[in-house]
């Protein structure tokens, strides 16, 4: 509640959080288009965008042209100080990317560890959301159908998705487990004659 108050986020709104650089691969314009449908239909929803990037200003302009009142452009957010608080005060994590590196991308892992149900694009390395049963995977190529599926999803209760996200992160994404997997791979490579 204190973070929401600090940044002017309505206390009772559903908050969607996006974290990452605003670049063509992240499709921030798509996120704004989809959110414009949500804001018109629901009203009590806020999109928080943490990150800068080459499309930062253009994305802000698009949100303005759409007349969106509940998009907060946070710019760069300190990873160690404020970002954990943004995860904590959000209800959902959203990622509309057409490409992501990493398996899973760091921000998705952070969102899952924070217990956020995840709304992600239908690309291979985001399939972890399906495996963990912690959110929905959408085809953002069709703005109208993606918006409708998203609206339906966020107006239902998803406590199990929140719990599944956190459990999966603890069981599968702990750095000690991941580093051991990497070490095992490196050792198997060096043992090949």
BELJO-V107214 format. One record per residue. N is the residue number from 1. SS is DSSP state (helix for helix, strand for strand, loop for the rest). PSI is psi as a letter, one per 40 degrees, with the letter a starting at -180 (NA if undefined). OMEGA is omega as a letter, one per 20 degrees, with the letter a starting at -180 (NA if undefined). Layout:
# BELJO-V107214
n: [N/N]
ss: [SS/SS]
psi: [PSI/PSI]
omega: [OMEGA/OMEGA]
This chain:
# BELJO-V107214
n: [1/2/3/4/5/6/7/8/9/10/11/12/13/14/15/16/17/18/19/20/21/22/23/24/25/26/27/28/29/30/31/32/33/34/35/36/37/38/39/40/41/42/43/44/45/46/47/48/49/50/51/52/53/54/55/56/57/58/59/60/61/62/63/64/65/66/67/68/69/70/71/72/73/74/75/76/77/78/79/80/81/82/83/84/85/86/87/88/89/90/91/92/93/94/95/96/97/98/99/100/101/102/103/104/105/106/107/108/109/110/111/112/113/114/115/116/117/118/119/120/121/122/123/124/125/126/127/128/129/130/131/132/133/134/135/136/137/138/139/140/141/142/143/144/145/146/147/148/149/150/151/152/153/154/155/156/157/158/159/160/161/162/163/164/165/166/167/168/169/170/171/172/173/174/175/176/177/178/179/180/181/182/183/184/185/186/187/188/189/190/191/192/193]
ss: [loop/helix/helix/helix/helix/helix/loop/loop/loop/loop/loop/loop/loop/strand/strand/strand/strand/strand/strand/loop/loop/loop/loop/helix/helix/helix/loop/helix/helix/helix/helix/helix/helix/helix/helix/helix/helix/helix/helix/helix/helix/helix/loop/loop/strand/strand/strand/strand/strand/strand/strand/loop/loop/loop/loop/helix/helix/helix/helix/helix/helix/helix/helix/helix/helix/loop/loop/loop/loop/loop/strand/strand/strand/strand/strand/loop/loop/loop/loop/loop/loop/loop/helix/helix/helix/helix/helix/helix/loop/loop/loop/strand/strand/strand/strand/loop/loop/loop/loop/loop/loop/loop/loop/loop/loop/helix/helix/helix/helix/helix/helix/helix/helix/loop/loop/loop/strand/strand/strand/strand/strand/loop/loop/helix/helix/helix/loop/helix/helix/helix/helix/helix/loop/loop/strand/strand/strand/strand/loop/loop/loop/loop/helix/helix/helix/helix/helix/helix/helix/helix/helix/helix/helix/helix/loop/loop/loop/loop/helix/helix/helix/helix/helix/helix/helix/helix/helix/helix/helix/helix/helix/helix/loop/loop/helix/helix/helix/helix/helix/helix/helix/helix/helix/helix/helix/helix/helix/helix/helix/helix/loop/loop/loop]
psi: [d/d/d/d/d/d/e/f/h/h/d/e/i/h/h/h/h/h/h/i/i/g/i/d/d/e/f/d/d/d/d/d/d/d/d/d/d/d/d/d/d/d/d/f/i/h/h/h/h/h/i/a/i/d/e/d/d/d/d/d/d/d/d/d/d/e/f/h/e/f/h/h/h/e/a/h/h/h/d/d/c/d/d/d/d/d/d/d/e/i/d/i/h/h/h/e/i/e/h/i/i/i/g/i/i/d/d/d/d/d/d/d/d/e/f/h/i/h/h/i/i/g/i/d/e/e/e/d/d/d/d/e/f/f/a/i/h/i/h/e/d/h/d/d/d/d/d/d/d/d/d/d/d/e/e/i/h/f/d/d/d/d/d/d/d/d/d/d/d/d/d/d/e/h/d/d/d/d/d/d/d/d/d/d/d/d/d/d/d/e/e/h/NA]
omega: [a/r/r/a/a/a/r/r/r/a/a/r/r/a/r/a/r/r/r/r/r/a/r/a/a/r/a/r/r/r/r/r/r/a/a/r/a/a/r/a/a/a/a/a/a/r/r/a/r/r/r/r/a/a/a/a/r/r/r/r/r/r/r/r/r/a/a/a/a/r/r/r/a/a/r/r/a/a/a/a/a/a/r/r/r/r/a/a/r/r/a/r/a/r/a/a/r/r/r/r/r/a/i/r/a/a/r/r/r/r/r/r/r/r/r/r/a/r/a/r/r/r/a/a/r/r/r/r/r/a/a/a/a/r/r/r/a/r/a/r/r/a/a/a/r/r/a/r/r/r/r/a/a/r/r/r/a/r/a/r/r/r/r/r/a/a/r/r/a/a/a/a/r/a/r/r/a/a/r/r/r/r/r/r/r/r/r/r/a/r/r/a/NA]
